Amino acid sequence: MAAVGALRDSLLAGLSSRIEGLVENGDREIKVAGNAHVAIANLEAEVLLMALDRVGVCAAAGSSCSSGATEPSHVLAAMGMSESAARSSIRLSLGFASTKADVDGALERIPAVVAQLRTQVGAA
């Protein structure tokens, strides 16, 4: 799992340097190696997820405990996250089959989609 954790760390570092207002949810030192969970300011997760799906990036909203729910995750609320931040949170999962090429692809696509959506909603 160390390799998965290294890929996750690379993904999070790359996203943090490319997306203004991105905040990592949770403590990286104690979370599951394949879990990259972030809040992206000024974007609703559901809108972002649809746009990411169109460019081939699989992601989910909320925590895995609330997968499929339309309300913000109770887990994120318990962590002290505001409802607004919880509604702007997405989860990216990595596993044993994930590669550096997967991370590089995500680092190309996710920031581009965020920039496009922010321009469309005037939150750039």
C-alpha positions in Angstrom: 0.0 0.0 0.0 3.0 2.3 0.2 3.0 2.7 -3.6 -0.7 3.6 -3.5 0.0 6.1 -0.8 2.8 7.7 -2.8 0.5 8.0 -5.8 -2.2 9.6 -3.7 0.4 12.0 -2.2 1.5 12.9 -5.8 -2.1 13.5 -6.9 -2.9 15.7 -3.9 0.3 17.7 -4.2 -0.3 18.2 -7.9 -3.9 19.2 -7.4 -3.1 21.6 -4.6 -0.5 23.4 -6.7 -2.8 23.7 -9.7 -6.2 24.5 -8.1 -6.7 27.6 -6.0 -9.0 27.0 -3.1 -8.5 23.3 -2.9 -8.4 21.9 0.6 -7.5 18.3 1.5 -10.2 16.8 3.8 -8.8 14.7 6.7 -5.4 14.0 8.0 -3.3 12.3 5.3 -1.2 10.5 7.9 -4.1 8.5 9.2 -6.4 8.0 6.2 -6.5 5.0 3.9 -3.7 5.1 1.3 -6.0 5.1 -1.7 -8.2 8.0 -0.5 -7.8 11.5 -1.9 -10.7 13.6 -0.6 -10.7 17.3 -1.3 -13.0 20.3 -1.2 -12.8 22.7 -4.1 -14.1 26.2 -3.2 -16.9 27.8 -5.3 -17.9 24.6 -7.1 -20.8 22.2 -6.3 -19.4 18.6 -6.3 -22.3 17.3 -8.3 -21.6 19.7 -11.2 -17.9 18.9 -11.0 -18.5 15.2 -11.0 -20.6 15.4 -14.2 -17.9 17.4 -15.9 -15.1 15.1 -14.7 -17.1 12.0 -16.0 -17.3 13.6 -19.5 -13.4 13.7 -19.6 -12.9 10.2 -18.2 -12.2 11.0 -14.6 -14.0 8.8 -12.1 -14.8 10.5 -8.7 -17.5 10.6 -6.1 -19.1 13.1 -3.8 -19.0 13.0 0.0 -17.4 10.2 1.9 -17.6 6.5 1.0 -20.0 6.1 3.9 -22.5 8.3 2.2 -22.0 7.1 -1.4 -25.1 7.8 -3.4 -26.7 10.2 -0.9 -27.8 13.7 -2.0 -27.2 15.4 1.4 -23.7 16.3 2.5 -21.9 13.5 4.3 -22.5 13.2 8.1 -18.9 12.1 8.3 -17.7 15.4 6.9 -20.0 17.3 9.2 -18.6 15.3 12.2 -15.1 16.4 11.1 -16.3 20.0 11.6 -16.7 20.8 7.9 -19.2 23.5 6.9 -22.1 22.4 4.7 -20.8 24.5 1.9 -17.4 22.8 2.0 -19.0 19.4 2.3 -21.1 20.2 -0.8 -17.9 21.1 -2.7 -16.1 17.9 -1.7 -15.1 15.1 -4.0 -13.4 11.7 -3.4 -10.8 10.2 -5.8 -9.8 6.6 -5.1 -6.7 4.9 -6.0 -5.9 1.2 -5.8 -3.3 -1.5 -6.5 -3.9 -1.1 -10.3 -3.5 2.7 -10.3 -0.4 4.0 -12.1 1.6 7.2 -12.4 0.0 7.6 -15.8 -3.4 7.6 -14.2 -2.3 10.3 -11.8 -0.7 12.3 -14.6 -3.9 12.1 -16.6 -6.0 13.3 -13.6 -3.6 16.2 -13.0 -4.1 17.3 -16.6 -7.9 16.9 -16.6 -9.1 17.9 -13.2 -7.6 21.4 -13.0 -8.7 22.1 -16.6 -12.3 21.1 -15.8 -12.2 23.2 -12.5 -11.0 26.2 -14.5 -13.6 25.8 -17.2 -16.4 25.5 -14.6 -15.3 28.4 -12.6 -15.2 30.5 -15.8 -18.7 29.4 -16.6 -20.1 30.3 -13.2 -18.0 33.5 -12.7 -16.0 32.1 -9.8 -12.5 32.2 -11.4 
